[in-house]
């Protein structure tokens, strides 16, 4: 059965639209073309709240999206926990965006936590690791990570850096306890499913645009979404495709190539 043409776009942000606080070529052109297109933004980065992410767009002189269109792995983690354990108590390791999302549906409690949640950003130190390990071993707290990325793109002093991701930061807890963490972000389905609800479309009617084969493309493919890989992140132009990974519908070097491909193949999708 032939798939319907995509009528909505789901876009990653870090590594696709910008690196750190620097917008990537073509980002403004693409965002300016989305005004009449159903779209949402999704990220495995749990560090900032949707409002802070929207403000970051504006600080880069990019069109500021509505915060309701931004779905982070922190929001997805909070939503999932509220379903599997209503009224949960938690111990969080990571930046403020994670705590803000968890606090909206749970209660912080470093002594009686039901779940240890590991995100990204500053915060992991010897004391945090000790508290989390003992909650898992002594109280049976569940170990959850917002996302499985072992490394993510970042900027510092104007230089591109590779930073530790959620998968790297949760590893010490797993190693010390022997407990396998539960991962929530891409390529797991919850972030995609939350986005499709916002967009009001089926997976087959939506195209996921991202820069990572292992999270953006693999996760969207599992749900039957259209996929476009843009090689603006760590997966650079010319790099051979990952063996065993599903190929995307589009494999492009930059955002301008994406716009040109969509105008050619899906006329009217972009305003």
Residue pairs with C-beta under 8 A, 6 or more apart in sequence:
3 204
3 224
3 226
4 204
4 205
5 205
5 266
5 269
6 205
6 206
6 207
6 226
6 266
6 269
7 38
7 201
7 205
7 206
7 269
8 37
8 38
8 39
8 40
8 199
8 201
8 205
8 206
8 207
9 34
9 37
9 38
9 39
9 40
9 206
9 207
9 209
9 269
10 39
10 40
10 41
10 42
10 192
10 195
10 196
10 199
10 206
10 207
10 208
10 209
10 220
10 225
11 17
11 39
11 40
11 41
11 42
11 209
11 210
12 41
12 42
12 43
12 208
12 209
12 210
12 211
12 212
12 216
13 41
13 42
13 43
13 45
13 53
14 43
14 44
14 45
14 152
14 153
14 233
15 152
15 153
15 211
15 212
15 232
15 233
15 234
16 24
16 209
16 210
16 211
16 230
16 232
16 233
16 255
17 23
17 24
17 27
17 30
17 31
17 62
17 255
18 24
18 27
18 60
18 62
19 153
19 154
19 155
19 160
20 153
20 154
20 155
20 156
20 160
21 56
21 59
21 60
21 155
22 60
22 155
22 158
23 60
23 61
23 62
24 232
24 254
24 255
25 254
25 255
25 256
26 254
26 255
26 256
26 258
26 259
27 62
27 255
28 61
28 62
28 63
29 255
29 256
29 259
30 255
30 258
30 259
30 270
31 62
31 63
31 65
32 63
33 259
33 270
33 271
34 270
34 271
35 271
36 271
37 269
37 270
37 271
38 199
38 200
38 201
39 69
39 199
40 69
40 70
40 71
40 195
40 198
40 199
41 53
41 65
41 69
41 70
41 71
42 70
42 71
42 72
42 186
42 191
42 192
42 195
43 53
43 70
43 71
43 72
43 73
44 73
44 146
44 147
44 148
44 149
44 152
44 165
44 166
44 185
44 186
44 191
44 215
45 72
45 73
45 120
45 147
45 152
46 72
46 73
46 74
46 77
46 94
46 95
46 97
46 98
46 101
46 119
46 120
46 121
46 146
46 147
46 166
46 185
47 94
47 95
47 96
47 97
47 98
47 119
47 120
47 121
48 56
48 72
48 95
48 96
48 97
49 67
49 72
49 74
49 96
49 97
49 100
49 101
50 67
50 68
50 70
50 71
50 72
50 75
51 67
52 97
53 67
53 70
53 72
54 64
54 65
54 66
54 67
54 70
55 64
57 63
57 64
57 65
58 64
68 198
69 198
71 191
71 194
71 195
71 198
72 97
72 101
73 119
73 146
73 147
73 166
73 184
73 185
73 186
73 191
74 97
74 98
74 100
74 101
74 102
74 119
74 146
75 101
75 194
76 146
76 184
76 185
76 190
76 191
76 194
77 98
77 101
77 102
77 117
77 119
77 144
77 146
77 184
77 185
78 101
78 102
78 104
78 105
78 106
79 105
79 190
79 194
80 184
80 190
81 88
81 90
81 102
81 105
81 106
81 115
81 117
81 144
82 88
82 105
82 106
85 114
85 115
87 106
87 107
88 105
88 106
88 107
88 114
88 115
89 106
89 107
89 108
89 109
89 112
89 113
89 114
89 115
90 102
90 106
90 107
90 108
90 109
90 113
90 114
90 115
90 116
90 117
91 108
91 109
91 110
91 113
91 115
91 116
91 117
91 131
91 132
91 135
91 141
92 98
92 99
92 102
92 108
92 116
92 117
92 118
92 119
93 116
93 117
93 118
93 119
93 123
93 124
93 128
93 132
93 169
94 117
94 118
94 119
94 120
94 121
94 123
94 124
94 146
94 169
95 119
95 120
95 121
95 122
95 123
97 119
98 117
98 119
98 120
98 146
99 108
102 108
102 117
110 131
110 135
112 139
113 135
113 139
113 141
114 141
114 142
115 141
115 142
115 143
115 144
116 132
116 135
116 136
116 141
116 142
116 143
116 144
116 173
117 144
117 145
117 146
118 124
118 132
118 143
118 144
118 145
118 146
118 166
118 169
118 170
118 173
118 181
119 145
119 146
119 147
119 166
119 169
120 146
120 147
120 152
120 163
120 164
120 165
120 166
120 169
124 169
124 172
129 172
129 173
129 176
132 141
132 143
132 173
133 173
133 176
133 177
135 141
136 142
136 143
136 173
136 177
136 179
137 177
142 182
143 170
143 173
143 174
143 177
143 179
143 180
143 181
143 182
144 181
144 182
144 183
144 184
145 166
145 167
145 169
145 170
145 181
145 182
145 183
145 184
146 166
146 183
146 184
146 185
147 165
147 166
147 167
147 183
147 184
147 185
147 186
147 215
148 165
148 166
148 167
148 183
148 185
148 187
148 215
149 165
149 166
149 167
149 168
149 185
149 212
149 215
150 164
150 165
150 167
150 168
151 162
151 163
151 164
151 165
151 168
151 234
152 162
152 163
152 164
152 165
153 160
153 161
153 162
153 163
153 233
153 234
154 160
154 161
154 162
154 163
155 161
162 234
166 183
166 185
167 183
170 181
173 179
173 181
174 180
174 181
184 190
184 191
185 191
185 215
186 192
186 212
186 215
186 216
186 219
187 214
187 215
187 216
187 218
187 219
187 222
188 219
189 219
189 222
189 223
191 219
192 203
192 208
192 219
192 220
192 223
192 225
193 223
195 206
196 202
196 203
196 206
199 206
203 220
203 223
203 224
203 225
204 224
204 225
204 226
206 225
206 226
207 225
207 226
207 227
207 228
207 249
208 216
208 217
208 219
208 220
208 225
208 226
208 227
208 228
209 216
209 227
209 228
209 230
209 258
210 216
210 217
210 220
210 227
210 228
210 229
210 230
211 229
211 230
211 231
211 232
211 233
211 234
211 235
212 233
212 234
212 235
213 229
213 235
213 241
213 242
213 245
213 248
214 242
214 245
216 227
216 229
217 227
217 229
217 245
217 246
217 248
218 245
218 246
220 226
220 227
221 227
221 246
221 248
226 249
227 246
227 248
227 249
227 250
228 248
228 249
228 250
228 251
228 252
228 258
228 261
229 235
229 248
229 250
229 251
229 252
230 252
230 253
230 254
230 255
230 257
230 258
231 237
231 239
231 251
231 252
231 253
231 254
232 253
232 254
232 255
237 253
241 247
241 251
250 258
250 261
252 258
252 261
259 270
262 269
262 270
263 270
